[in-house]
Amino acid sequence: MLKGVHFVVLIAEMRIMNALVLSGVDIPHAKEASPISRALGESTSYPLKDFYTEEELRPMDPSNDFLFYVLPKFVHHAAEESRSALTEYYAAALPDNGAVLDICSSWTSHYPKETKLSRCAILGLNAFELLANPSKTEWTVRNLNTNPKLPYGDAEFDCVTNSLSVDYLTKPIEIFKEIRRVLKPGGLACMAFTNRCFPSKVVNTWLNPYTDDHHARVVANYFYHAGGFTDISVADCSPTGWTGMQNPMIIVAARRSS
């Protein structure tokens, strides 16, 4: 009988550990006790890094990304469990009937099928992939590493997402400033990433060191240096289980200041 009681308590403790509020959004499946969720520290002070050099934001392969994506890549860039965790996050974060922008998009935005949006603008490198994206209401081909200007007006979107591509941005501060510009006051920006990538195309600072907590701090620093963001937060939404056997799913989010 005592063993049964201990088992119930253990289950209750596990449920409590998997709960986190990220930039004002309740994420039931996030791991509050994870060191990744606490990557910014108990009392975050900025800047985490004063600036990023040109060398730190240069990939090993600096050729035009349009050449890399000249052919569509209809593949998944994370394991199924991690993609499901990302979709579960979006189910909590995306506003009902809201206007959403997905940058660095592809043939999937990982949004839940049941989420109803008034507008879903997607922007990415390959027209064939964007055409296949079922979430879109409109699409634009653009290489943000050569032209970081977003082709939208001020304060048009309730939410801006970037799924699995923040590590490839060579002009992150300029792009994050644009994200802030197109967001409505109080709007949500969320950057999702895992531990899979095209190593030749990620920026050098992503590789040194190649750890989840370092990556979380890098993205948080992008938000800080862009300015005009508040409630910068990190959530480990990785699937339950030994992370060495599957891809993690990390979200760094922030709100546009009013």
C-alpha positions as YAML, in Angstrom:
chain: A
units: angstrom
residues:
- id: 1
  name: MET
  ca: [0.00, 0.00, 0.00]
- id: 2
  name: LEU
  ca: [2.84, 2.37, 0.87]
- id: 3
  name: LYS
  ca: [4.53, 1.67, -2.47]
- id: 4
  name: GLY
  ca: [1.30, 2.61, -4.23]
- id: 5
  name: VAL
  ca: [1.18, 5.90, -2.35]
- id: 6
  name: HIS
  ca: [4.78, 6.65, -3.33]
- id: 7
  name: PHE
  ca: [3.93, 5.87, -6.96]
- id: 8
  name: VAL
  ca: [0.99, 8.32, -6.94]
- id: 9
  name: VAL
  ca: [3.16, 11.03, -5.36]
- id: 10
  name: LEU
  ca: [5.86, 10.44, -7.98]
- id: 11
  name: ILE
  ca: [3.37, 10.82, -10.82]
- id: 12
  name: ALA
  ca: [2.02, 14.03, -9.26]
- id: 13
  name: GLU
  ca: [5.55, 15.41, -8.94]
- id: 14
  name: MET
  ca: [6.28, 14.58, -12.58]
- id: 15
  name: ARG
  ca: [3.16, 16.44, -13.69]
- id: 16
  name: ILE
  ca: [4.13, 19.49, -11.63]
- id: 17
  name: MET
  ca: [7.62, 19.52, -13.19]
- id: 18
  name: ASN
  ca: [6.16, 19.57, -16.71]
- id: 19
  name: ALA
  ca: [4.49, 23.01, -16.56]
- id: 20
  name: LEU
  ca: [5.80, 26.44, -17.49]
- id: 21
  name: VAL
  ca: [4.53, 29.86, -18.45]
- id: 22
  name: LEU
  ca: [6.53, 31.13, -21.43]
- id: 23
  name: SER
  ca: [6.11, 34.82, -22.31]
- id: 24
  name: GLY
  ca: [2.60, 34.77, -20.90]
- id: 25
  name: VAL
  ca: [1.62, 31.45, -22.53]
- id: 26
  name: ASP
  ca: [0.87, 28.42, -20.35]
- id: 27
  name: ILE
  ca: [2.80, 25.46, -21.81]
- id: 28
  name: PRO
  ca: [1.59, 22.31, -20.01]
- id: 29
  name: HIS
  ca: [4.17, 19.99, -21.58]
- id: 30
  name: ALA
  ca: [7.21, 22.22, -20.95]
- id: 31
  name: LYS
  ca: [9.81, 21.05, -18.45]
- id: 32
  name: GLU
  ca: [10.08, 23.74, -15.80]
- id: 33
  name: ALA
  ca: [12.83, 21.88, -13.92]
- id: 34
  name: SER
  ca: [15.00, 21.39, -17.01]
- id: 35
  name: PRO
  ca: [18.35, 23.23, -17.00]
- id: 36
  name: ILE
  ca: [17.50, 24.37, -20.52]
- id: 37
  name: SER
  ca: [14.35, 26.12, -19.31]
- id: 38
  name: ARG
  ca: [16.59, 27.85, -16.76]
- id: 39
  name: ALA
  ca: [19.33, 28.73, -19.23]
- id: 40
  name: LEU
  ca: [18.90, 32.45, -18.63]
- id: 41
  name: GLY
  ca: [19.34, 32.05, -14.89]
- id: 42
  name: GLU
  ca: [17.06, 32.76, -11.99]
- id: 43
  name: SER
  ca: [17.68, 36.50, -12.31]
- id: 44
  name: THR
  ca: [18.55, 37.34, -15.89]
- id: 45
  name: SER
  ca: [20.81, 40.30, -16.47]
- id: 46
  name: TYR
  ca: [21.68, 41.55, -19.94]
- id: 47
  name: PRO
  ca: [23.60, 41.72, -22.08]
- id: 48
  name: LEU
  ca: [24.58, 38.08, -22.03]
- id: 49
  name: LYS
  ca: [27.07, 39.09, -24.72]
- id: 50
  name: ASP
  ca: [27.93, 42.63, -25.76]
- id: 51
  name: PHE
  ca: [27.89, 42.04, -29.53]
- id: 52
  name: TYR
  ca: [28.41, 39.45, -32.26]
- id: 53
  name: THR
  ca: [31.30, 39.83, -34.66]
- id: 54
  name: GLU
  ca: [31.00, 39.32, -38.40]
- id: 55
  name: GLU
  ca: [33.03, 36.13, -38.02]
- id: 56
  name: GLU
  ca: [30.64, 34.76, -35.36]
- id: 57
  name: LEU
  ca: [27.67, 35.31, -37.68]
- id: 58
  name: ARG
  ca: [29.34, 33.79, -40.73]
- id: 59
  name: PRO
  ca: [28.57, 30.17, -41.76]
- id: 60
  name: MET
  ca: [31.22, 27.78, -43.01]
- id: 61
  name: ASP
  ca: [29.50, 27.96, -46.40]
- id: 62
  name: PRO
  ca: [28.78, 31.65, -47.08]
- id: 63
  name: SER
  ca: [27.33, 31.07, -50.56]
- id: 64
  name: ASN
  ca: [23.87, 32.39, -51.37]
- id: 65
  name: ASP
  ca: [21.17, 30.39, -49.60]
- id: 66
  name: PHE
  ca: [19.04, 30.39, -52.76]
- id: 67
  name: LEU
  ca: [21.67, 28.10, -54.30]
- id: 68
  name: PHE
  ca: [21.45, 25.76, -51.30]
- id: 69
  name: TYR
  ca: [17.66, 25.66, -51.65]
- id: 70
  name: VAL
  ca: [17.40, 25.76, -55.44]
- id: 71
  name: LEU
  ca: [15.73, 22.34, -55.22]
- id: 72
  name: PRO
  ca: [12.93, 21.84, -52.68]
- id: 73
  name: LYS
  ca: [13.76, 19.76, -49.63]
- id: 74
  name: PHE
  ca: [10.55, 17.93, -48.76]
- id: 75
  name: VAL
  ca: [12.06, 16.38, -45.65]
- id: 76
  name: HIS
  ca: [11.53, 16.80, -41.93]
- id: 77
  name: HIS
  ca: [14.26, 18.53, -39.93]
- id: 78
  name: ALA
  ca: [13.39, 17.00, -36.56]
- id: 79
  name: ALA
  ca: [12.17, 13.66, -35.27]
- id: 80
  name: GLU
  ca: [8.44, 12.97, -35.12]
- id: 81
  name: GLU
  ca: [8.25, 13.28, -31.33]
- id: 82
  name: SER
  ca: [9.97, 16.67, -31.42]
- id: 83
  name: ARG
  ca: [7.73, 17.93, -34.21]
- id: 84
  name: SER
  ca: [4.69, 16.85, -32.21]
- id: 85
  name: ALA
  ca: [6.01, 18.76, -29.19]
- id: 86
  name: LEU
  ca: [6.38, 21.87, -31.34]
- id: 87
  name: THR
  ca: [2.85, 21.52, -32.68]
- id: 88
  name: GLU
  ca: [1.60, 21.15, -29.10]
- id: 89
  name: TYR
  ca: [3.38, 24.39, -28.21]
- id: 90
  name: TYR
  ca: [1.77, 26.20, -31.15]
- id: 91
  name: ALA
  ca: [-1.63, 24.89, -30.05]
- id: 92
  name: ALA
  ca: [-1.13, 26.85, -26.83]
- id: 93
  name: ALA
  ca: [0.63, 29.90, -28.29]
- id: 94
  name: LEU
  ca: [-1.15, 30.78, -31.55]
- id: 95
  name: PRO
  ca: [-4.07, 33.18, -31.05]
- id: 96
  name: ASP
  ca: [-7.50, 32.07, -32.21]
- id: 97
  name: ASN
  ca: [-8.47, 33.90, -35.41]
- id: 98
  name: GLY
  ca: [-5.16, 35.77, -35.21]
- id: 99
  name: ALA
  ca: [-2.78, 37.06, -37.87]
- id: 100
  name: VAL
  ca: [0.44, 35.04, -37.90]
- id: 101
  name: LEU
  ca: [3.71, 35.31, -39.83]
- id: 102
  name: ASP
  ca: [6.02, 32.30, -40.23]
- id: 103
  name: ILE
  ca: [9.50, 33.33, -41.37]
- id: 104
  name: CYS
  ca: [12.12, 30.97, -42.84]
- id: 105
  name: SER
  ca: [9.14, 28.80, -43.66]
- id: 106
  name: SER
  ca: [8.89, 25.64, -45.74]
- id: 107
  name: TRP
  ca: [6.31, 23.05, -46.77]
- id: 108
  name: THR
  ca: [5.14, 22.82, -43.13]
- id: 109
  name: SER
  ca: [4.85, 25.38, -40.35]
- id: 110
  name: HIS
  ca: [4.09, 22.67, -37.75]
- id: 111
  name: TYR
  ca: [0.86, 24.45, -36.79]
- id: 112
  name: PRO
  ca: [-2.07, 22.37, -35.47]
- id: 113
  name: LYS
  ca: [-4.65, 21.56, -38.12]
- id: 114
  name: GLU
  ca: [-7.48, 22.64, -35.83]
- id: 115
  name: THR
  ca: [-6.05, 26.13, -35.21]
- id: 116
  name: LYS
  ca: [-8.09, 28.74, -37.08]
- id: 117
  name: LEU
  ca: [-6.17, 31.83, -38.19]
- id: 118
  name: SER
  ca: [-7.53, 34.90, -39.93]
- id: 119
  name: ARG
  ca: [-4.20, 35.26, -41.76]
- id: 120
  name: CYS
  ca: [-1.12, 33.09, -42.13]
- id: 121
  name: ALA
  ca: [1.67, 34.74, -44.10]
- id: 122
  name: ILE
  ca: [4.70, 32.55, -44.77]
- id: 123
  name: LEU
  ca: [8.09, 33.63, -46.06]
- id: 124
  name: GLY
  ca: [10.90, 31.32, -47.15]
- id: 125
  name: LEU
  ca: [13.50, 30.34, -49.74]
- id: 126
  name: ASN
  ca: [11.77, 27.87, -52.03]
- id: 127
  name: ALA
  ca: [8.52, 28.59, -53.89]
- id: 128
  name: PHE
  ca: [7.62, 24.90, -54.32]
- id: 129
  name: GLU
  ca: [7.88, 24.27, -50.59]
- id: 130
  name: LEU
  ca: [5.84, 27.36, -49.73]
- id: 131
  name: LEU
  ca: [3.12, 26.39, -52.20]
- id: 132
  name: ALA
  ca: [2.80, 23.02, -50.45]
- id: 133
  name: ASN
  ca: [2.38, 24.55, -46.98]
- id: 134
  name: PRO
  ca: [-1.22, 23.82, -45.86]
- id: 135
  name: SER
  ca: [-1.33, 26.60, -43.23]
- id: 136
  name: LYS
  ca: [-0.66, 29.54, -45.53]
- id: 137
  name: THR
  ca: [-3.07, 32.20, -46.72]
- id: 138
  name: GLU
  ca: [-0.25, 34.01, -48.58]
- id: 139
  name: TRP
  ca: [3.41, 33.37, -49.34]
- id: 140
  name: THR
  ca: [6.57, 35.26, -50.27]
- id: 141
  name: VAL
  ca: [9.97, 34.06, -51.44]
- id: 142
  name: ARG
  ca: [12.78, 35.96, -49.73]
- id: 143
  name: ASN
  ca: [16.32, 35.32, -48.52]
- id: 144
  name: LEU
  ca: [16.47, 37.18, -45.21]
- id: 145
  name: ASN
  ca: [20.24, 36.78, -45.07]
- id: 146
  name: THR
  ca: [20.59, 39.05, -48.08]
- id: 147
  name: ASN
  ca: [17.51, 41.21, -47.49]
- id: 148
  name: PRO
  ca: [16.38, 41.24, -43.84]
- id: 149
  name: LYS
  ca: [13.52, 43.66, -44.53]
- id: 150
  name: LEU
  ca: [10.13, 42.00, -44.01]
- id: 151
  name: PRO
  ca: [7.65, 42.95, -46.77]
- id: 152
  name: TYR
  ca: [4.83, 43.87, -44.39]
- id: 153
  name: GLY
  ca: [3.52, 46.98, -42.70]
- id: 154
  name: ASP
  ca: [3.97, 48.00, -39.10]
- id: 155
  name: ALA
  ca: [2.02, 46.14, -36.40]
- id: 156
  name: GLU
  ca: [0.27, 43.69, -38.76]
- id: 157
  name: PHE
  ca: [0.72, 40.42, -36.84]
- id: 158
  name: ASP
  ca: [-0.30, 38.96, -33.50]
- id: 159
  name: CYS
  ca: [2.46, 36.37, -33.63]
- id: 160
  name: VAL
  ca: [5.69, 35.69, -35.57]
- id: 161
  name: THR
  ca: [7.18, 32.19, -35.60]
- id: 162
  name: ASN
  ca: [10.43, 30.68, -36.80]
- id: 163
  name: SER
  ca: [10.59, 26.89, -36.75]
- id: 164
  name: LEU
  ca: [14.04, 25.27, -36.87]
- id: 165
  name: SER
  ca: [15.85, 28.04, -38.75]
- id: 166
  name: VAL
  ca: [16.99, 30.72, -36.30]
- id: 167
  name: ASP
  ca: [20.47, 29.16, -36.33]
- id: 168
  name: TYR
  ca: [20.92, 30.06, -40.01]
- id: 169
  name: LEU
  ca: [20.34, 33.82, -39.67]
- id: 170
  name: THR
  ca: [23.45, 35.83, -40.54]
- id: 171
  name: LYS
  ca: [21.78, 39.19, -39.81]
- id: 172
  name: PRO
  ca: [19.81, 38.22, -36.69]
- id: 173
  name: ILE
  ca: [19.64, 41.63, -35.02]
- id: 174
  name: GLU
  ca: [18.29, 43.32, -38.17]
- id: 175
  name: ILE
  ca: [15.75, 40.52, -38.64]
- id: 176
  name: PHE
  ca: [14.64, 40.61, -35.00]
- id: 177
  name: LYS
  ca: [14.15, 44.37, -35.29]
- id: 178
  name: GLU
  ca: [11.92, 43.69, -38.28]
- id: 179
  name: ILE
  ca: [10.00, 41.07, -36.30]
- id: 180
  name: ARG
  ca: [9.38, 43.68, -33.63]
- id: 181
  name: ARG
  ca: [8.23, 46.20, -36.24]
- id: 182
  name: VAL
  ca: [5.61, 43.93, -37.83]
- id: 183
  name: LEU
  ca: [4.27, 42.68, -34.49]
- id: 184
  name: LYS
  ca: [1.37, 44.38, -32.80]
- id: 185
  name: PRO
  ca: [2.15, 45.81, -29.34]
- id: 186
  name: GLY
  ca: [2.17, 42.85, -26.96]
- id: 187
  name: GLY
  ca: [2.50, 40.45, -29.87]
- id: 188
  name: LEU
  ca: [4.40, 37.19, -29.46]
- id: 189
  name: ALA
  ca: [7.60, 36.14, -31.23]
- id: 190
  name: CYS
  ca: [8.71, 32.53, -30.81]
- id: 191
  name: MET
  ca: [11.86, 30.83, -32.09]
- id: 192
  name: ALA
  ca: [11.93, 27.02, -32.03]
- id: 193
  name: PHE
  ca: [15.03, 24.90, -32.58]
- id: 194
  name: THR
  ca: [16.42, 21.43, -32.04]
- id: 195
  name: ASN
  ca: [19.89, 19.88, -32.24]
- id: 196
  name: ARG
  ca: [19.76, 19.00, -35.95]
- id: 197
  name: CYS
  ca: [21.07, 21.34, -38.61]
- id: 198
  name: PHE
  ca: [23.02, 21.72, -41.83]
- id: 199
  name: PRO
  ca: [26.44, 22.32, -40.18]
- id: 200
  name: SER
  ca: [27.87, 24.19, -43.14]
- id: 201
  name: LYS
  ca: [25.03, 26.73, -43.05]
- id: 202
  name: VAL
  ca: [24.57, 27.56, -39.36]
- id: 203
  name: VAL
  ca: [26.45, 30.61, -38.08]
- id: 204
  name: ASN
  ca: [29.71, 30.00, -36.24]
- id: 205
  name: THR
  ca: [28.43, 31.17, -32.87]
- id: 206
  name: TRP
  ca: [25.85, 28.34, -32.96]
- id: 207
  name: LEU
  ca: [28.64, 25.76, -33.12]
- id: 208
  name: ASN
  ca: [30.78, 27.10, -30.27]
- id: 209
  name: PRO
  ca: [29.71, 25.39, -28.08]
- id: 210
  name: TYR
  ca: [27.06, 23.17, -29.65]
- id: 211
  name: THR
  ca: [24.81, 22.87, -26.59]
- id: 212
  name: ASP
  ca: [21.11, 23.54, -26.07]
- id: 213
  name: ASP
  ca: [21.62, 26.02, -23.24]
- id: 214
  name: HIS
  ca: [24.15, 28.00, -25.28]
- id: 215
  name: HIS
  ca: [21.72, 28.11, -28.20]
- id: 216
  name: ALA
  ca: [18.93, 29.35, -25.92]
- id: 217
  name: ARG
  ca: [21.15, 32.16, -24.63]
- id: 218
  name: VAL
  ca: [22.17, 33.15, -28.17]
- id: 219
  name: VAL
  ca: [18.54, 33.54, -29.27]
- id: 220
  name: ALA
  ca: [17.64, 35.39, -26.07]
- id: 221
  name: ASN
  ca: [20.52, 37.75, -26.77]
- id: 222
  name: TYR
  ca: [19.19, 38.41, -30.29]
- id: 223
  name: PHE
  ca: [15.91, 39.56, -28.73]
- id: 224
  name: TYR
  ca: [17.74, 41.75, -26.24]
- id: 225
  name: HIS
  ca: [20.01, 43.47, -28.77]
- id: 226
  name: ALA
  ca: [17.15, 44.05, -31.22]
- id: 227
  name: GLY
  ca: [15.45, 46.09, -28.50]
- id: 228
  name: GLY
  ca: [11.77, 46.59, -27.87]
- id: 229
  name: PHE
  ca: [11.08, 43.09, -26.51]
- id: 230
  name: THR
  ca: [10.02, 42.09, -23.02]
- id: 231
  name: ASP
  ca: [9.44, 38.85, -21.11]
- id: 232
  name: ILE
  ca: [12.23, 36.98, -22.92]
- id: 233
  name: SER
  ca: [11.83, 33.33, -21.82]
- id: 234
  name: VAL
  ca: [13.05, 29.82, -22.59]
- id: 235
  name: ALA
  ca: [11.11, 26.55, -22.44]
- id: 236
  name: ASP
  ca: [12.36, 23.02, -22.87]
- id: 237
  name: CYS
  ca: [9.47, 21.32, -24.69]
- id: 238
  name: SER
  ca: [11.45, 18.21, -25.55]
- id: 239
  name: PRO
  ca: [9.65, 14.86, -25.71]
- id: 240
  name: THR
  ca: [9.60, 12.83, -22.53]
- id: 241
  name: GLY
  ca: [12.40, 10.29, -22.34]
- id: 242
  name: TRP
  ca: [16.15, 10.13, -22.64]
- id: 243
  name: THR
  ca: [17.09, 13.10, -24.84]
- id: 244
  name: GLY
  ca: [20.14, 11.27, -26.13]
- id: 245
  name: MET
  ca: [17.79, 9.06, -28.15]
- id: 246
  name: GLN
  ca: [15.76, 11.84, -29.78]
- id: 247
  name: ASN
  ca: [15.83, 15.48, -30.77]
- id: 248
  name: PRO
  ca: [15.07, 18.12, -28.15]
- id: 249
  name: MET
  ca: [12.62, 20.95, -28.83]
- id: 250
  name: ILE
  ca: [13.55, 24.31, -27.36]
- id: 251
  name: ILE
  ca: [11.47, 27.49, -27.59]
- id: 252
  name: VAL
  ca: [12.76, 31.01, -26.93]
- id: 253
  name: ALA
  ca: [9.95, 33.56, -26.94]
- id: 254
  name: ALA
  ca: [9.36, 37.24, -26.18]
- id: 255
  name: ARG
  ca: [6.68, 39.89, -26.38]
- id: 256
  name: ARG
  ca: [6.86, 43.15, -28.28]
- id: 257
  name: SER
  ca: [6.87, 45.98, -25.78]
- id: 258
  name: SER
  ca: [3.74, 48.13, -25.74]
...
